[in-house]
Amino acid sequence: MKSTELSGVYKQKGKLFTQNPANCKGLKIYNERLVSYKGREFRSWNPYRSKLAAAILNGLTSINFSPKEKILYLGAATGTTVSHLSDITTDGVVYAVENSPLAVKKLLEICKKRGNIVPILTDANHPERYLSLVPQVDFIYQDISQRNQADIFIDNSKQFLKQKGKGILMIKAKSIDVALSPKKIYDAVTDKIKKQEINVTNLIDLSPFEKDHAAVVIAP
Ligand SMILES: C[S@@+](CC[C@H](N)C(=O)[O-])C[C@H]1O[C@@H](n2cnc3c(N)ncnc32)[C@H](O)[C@@H]1O
């Protein structure tokens, strides 16, 4: 098991891993593989199940993670990617916003053992609703397949992202417009974000793991 250039992210035989917390030994979140190495346990991070893993395998290097990171996660679903960020930000917090009660019910199961996830059942279109729960954060991660996904990211960044903060917006082209080419959509979203003086560093295509998806990377 080798460290990568991203702190808290490991690699073995071309596959990504994060370290399972000591109190979660033997526990899987989404039937991922567990690997023991030098007394520590690692969880495989599947790029077909997590777009963040896909972005890392496709060359995400312009942002790094710290173990004290405060993360706002929009579109947490049942916690697949949230759980890996929870492994990485051992002394930080993941504020996990999700609007499906069923998904949040599953997320709550994960939170029983992981004290650094704050699940928030609400609509990410309304940052004012969770203003009292979420502080200024270092990193905003969004994976919401809605037509207005860029606006959701911009509104939340204005409200919660620290100066010199970073972010990743996962774009699903087909949720925005089925008629336009993904490239045109990626360009339009990137331009829209740049107009808000948010610093987009690069765009990472997520194929072959996710078709017609890209990660917009924001860094100071
Ligand atoms: C593609 S899934 C996210 C998968 C997750 N990020 C992962 O990697 O494990 C998108 C999620 O966004 C949620 N969602 C959609 N619209 C939302 C909104 N307006 N506010 C909060 N969550 C929303 C959906 O219920 C769904 O669970």
PDBQT file of the ligand as one rigid body, heavy atoms in Angstrom, charges set to zero:
ROOT
HETATM    1  C1  LIG A 301     -25.565  11.054  -8.091  1.00  0.00    +0.000 C 
HETATM    2  S1  LIG A 301     -26.280  10.959  -6.500  1.00  0.00    +0.000 S 
HETATM    3  C2  LIG A 301     -24.915  11.259  -5.422  1.00  0.00    +0.000 C 
HETATM    4  C3  LIG A 301     -23.974  10.109  -5.218  1.00  0.00    +0.000 C 
HETATM    5  C4  LIG A 301     -22.980  10.414  -4.115  1.00  0.00    +0.000 C 
HETATM    6  N1  LIG A 301     -22.385  11.704  -4.315  1.00  0.00    +0.000 N 
HETATM    7  C5  LIG A 301     -21.866   9.409  -3.989  1.00  0.00    +0.000 C 
HETATM    8  O1  LIG A 301     -20.847   9.508  -4.683  1.00  0.00    +0.000 OA
HETATM    9  O2  LIG A 301     -21.991   8.538  -3.135  1.00  0.00    +0.000 OA
HETATM   10  C6  LIG A 301     -27.119  12.494  -6.388  1.00  0.00    +0.000 C 
HETATM   11  C7  LIG A 301     -27.827  12.718  -5.078  1.00  0.00    +0.000 C 
HETATM   12  O3  LIG A 301     -28.245  14.075  -5.015  1.00  0.00    +0.000 OA
HETATM   13  C8  LIG A 301     -29.468  14.118  -4.328  1.00  0.00    +0.000 C 
HETATM   14  N2  LIG A 301     -30.131  15.398  -4.658  1.00  0.00    +0.000 N 
HETATM   15  C9  LIG A 301     -30.739  15.758  -5.824  1.00  0.00    +0.000 A 
HETATM   16  N3  LIG A 301     -31.210  17.015  -5.748  1.00  0.00    +0.000 NA
HETATM   17  C10 LIG A 301     -30.875  17.480  -4.512  1.00  0.00    +0.000 A 
HETATM   18  C11 LIG A 301     -31.086  18.714  -3.846  1.00  0.00    +0.000 A 
HETATM   19  N4  LIG A 301     -31.702  19.730  -4.449  1.00  0.00    +0.000 N 
HETATM   20  N5  LIG A 301     -30.612  18.834  -2.586  1.00  0.00    +0.000 NA
HETATM   21  C12 LIG A 301     -29.969  17.824  -1.970  1.00  0.00    +0.000 A 
HETATM   22  N6  LIG A 301     -29.738  16.625  -2.555  1.00  0.00    +0.000 NA
HETATM   23  C13 LIG A 301     -30.186  16.454  -3.810  1.00  0.00    +0.000 A 
HETATM   24  C14 LIG A 301     -30.220  12.902  -4.837  1.00  0.00    +0.000 C 
HETATM   25  O4  LIG A 301     -31.264  12.520  -3.946  1.00  0.00    +0.000 OA
HETATM   26  C15 LIG A 301     -29.082  11.870  -4.918  1.00  0.00    +0.000 C 
HETATM   27  O5  LIG A 301     -28.985  11.110  -3.736  1.00  0.00    +0.000 OA
ENDROOT
TORSDOF 0
